[in-house]
């Protein structure tokens, strides 16, 4: 039976970059006889315009039925002033939570061809290959109670809650160890156990899970130190596992090591490796509609989808190789351009990857 993939382009540059990723996916589908069937729907601002909500029930139902979801990005100034509960980003949080996508994988890989695009010296980042595993459906972004209350002196006080249960920690720790096991066998768990109760439990459970992975070297690091180490000596890391808030911040920091957020894919997986795949960046309203966005993060998200949800490693490798060849040819979108390279637009970049994939 064919595998169903739901395509949700979203807003801003979302539809532009998704068009390129879909072209690549269709070529891979034919070349490797993957038997995928694609369906399209709306999310975020586009869904607000169509349905009045950022994620319609029928779209969520389609996402549940699909074997994997490929998403562009959501949000934009057009929807910035609407009620907070139906903002485009709410659609994203809802689909992640409803599909139980608790494991967010964010690789930060520096293509050697882009060493000049990094904000750090080439010798510090050359060969960089880190995987950040971020807990995605718990912690402070979802914790209750939250809100604003009035104190006795009449002043307002805002508050959030950072809860983590043993099972939530255990399952994300397992993802971290599993990933480390098939990579460099080093896992660094990042927390703030010197201050936070949730981090103390986090550390205790990670230690327990470690007993099942004697082949993986476990270390712990406070998040403030991890933020510093990522720019001081990032190659010391193989896999980092951390909570929702810390992972959000550290993965954006790691993204800059690689030159551009336009290069970084991500995967969000449930307990059965069903996943949603999306670039790490947002909808980039500042460049939307200009045909200059970098589609490679979305194209590389397709490769992650083939690898993690469908076990199609040959096809996934081929897409990554095709991207590498295009970079070898000196083609660059504006965000990764450096002197001596040829600047191309979104569509030309997509066409070049398609051609490279066909010629492999
Ligand atoms: P952003 O990631 O959209 O953009 C940050 C900067 O990076 C911008 O200068 C943009 O032009 C550039 N950029 C991003 N992707 C690029 C690409 N593929 N090629 C070239 N340049 C690229 O973040 P932002 O500006 O903070 O947010 C814009 C909107 O996106 C907001 O509405 C925000 O809520 C939303 N957002 C959505 C997601 C998501 O859908 N997962 C994530 C982050 C932000």
Boltz pocket constraint, residues with backbone or C-beta under 6 A from the ligand:
constraints:
  - pocket:
      binder: B
      contacts: [[A, 13], [A, 17], [A, 72], [A, 73], [A, 74], [A, 75], [A, 76], [A, 77], [A, 89], [A, 92], [A, 261], [A, 262], [A, 278], [A, 279], [A, 280], [A, 281], [A, 282], [A, 283], [A, 284], [A, 285], [A, 286], [A, 287], [A, 292], [A, 293], [A, 294], [A, 295], [A, 297], [A, 335]]
      max_distance: 6.0
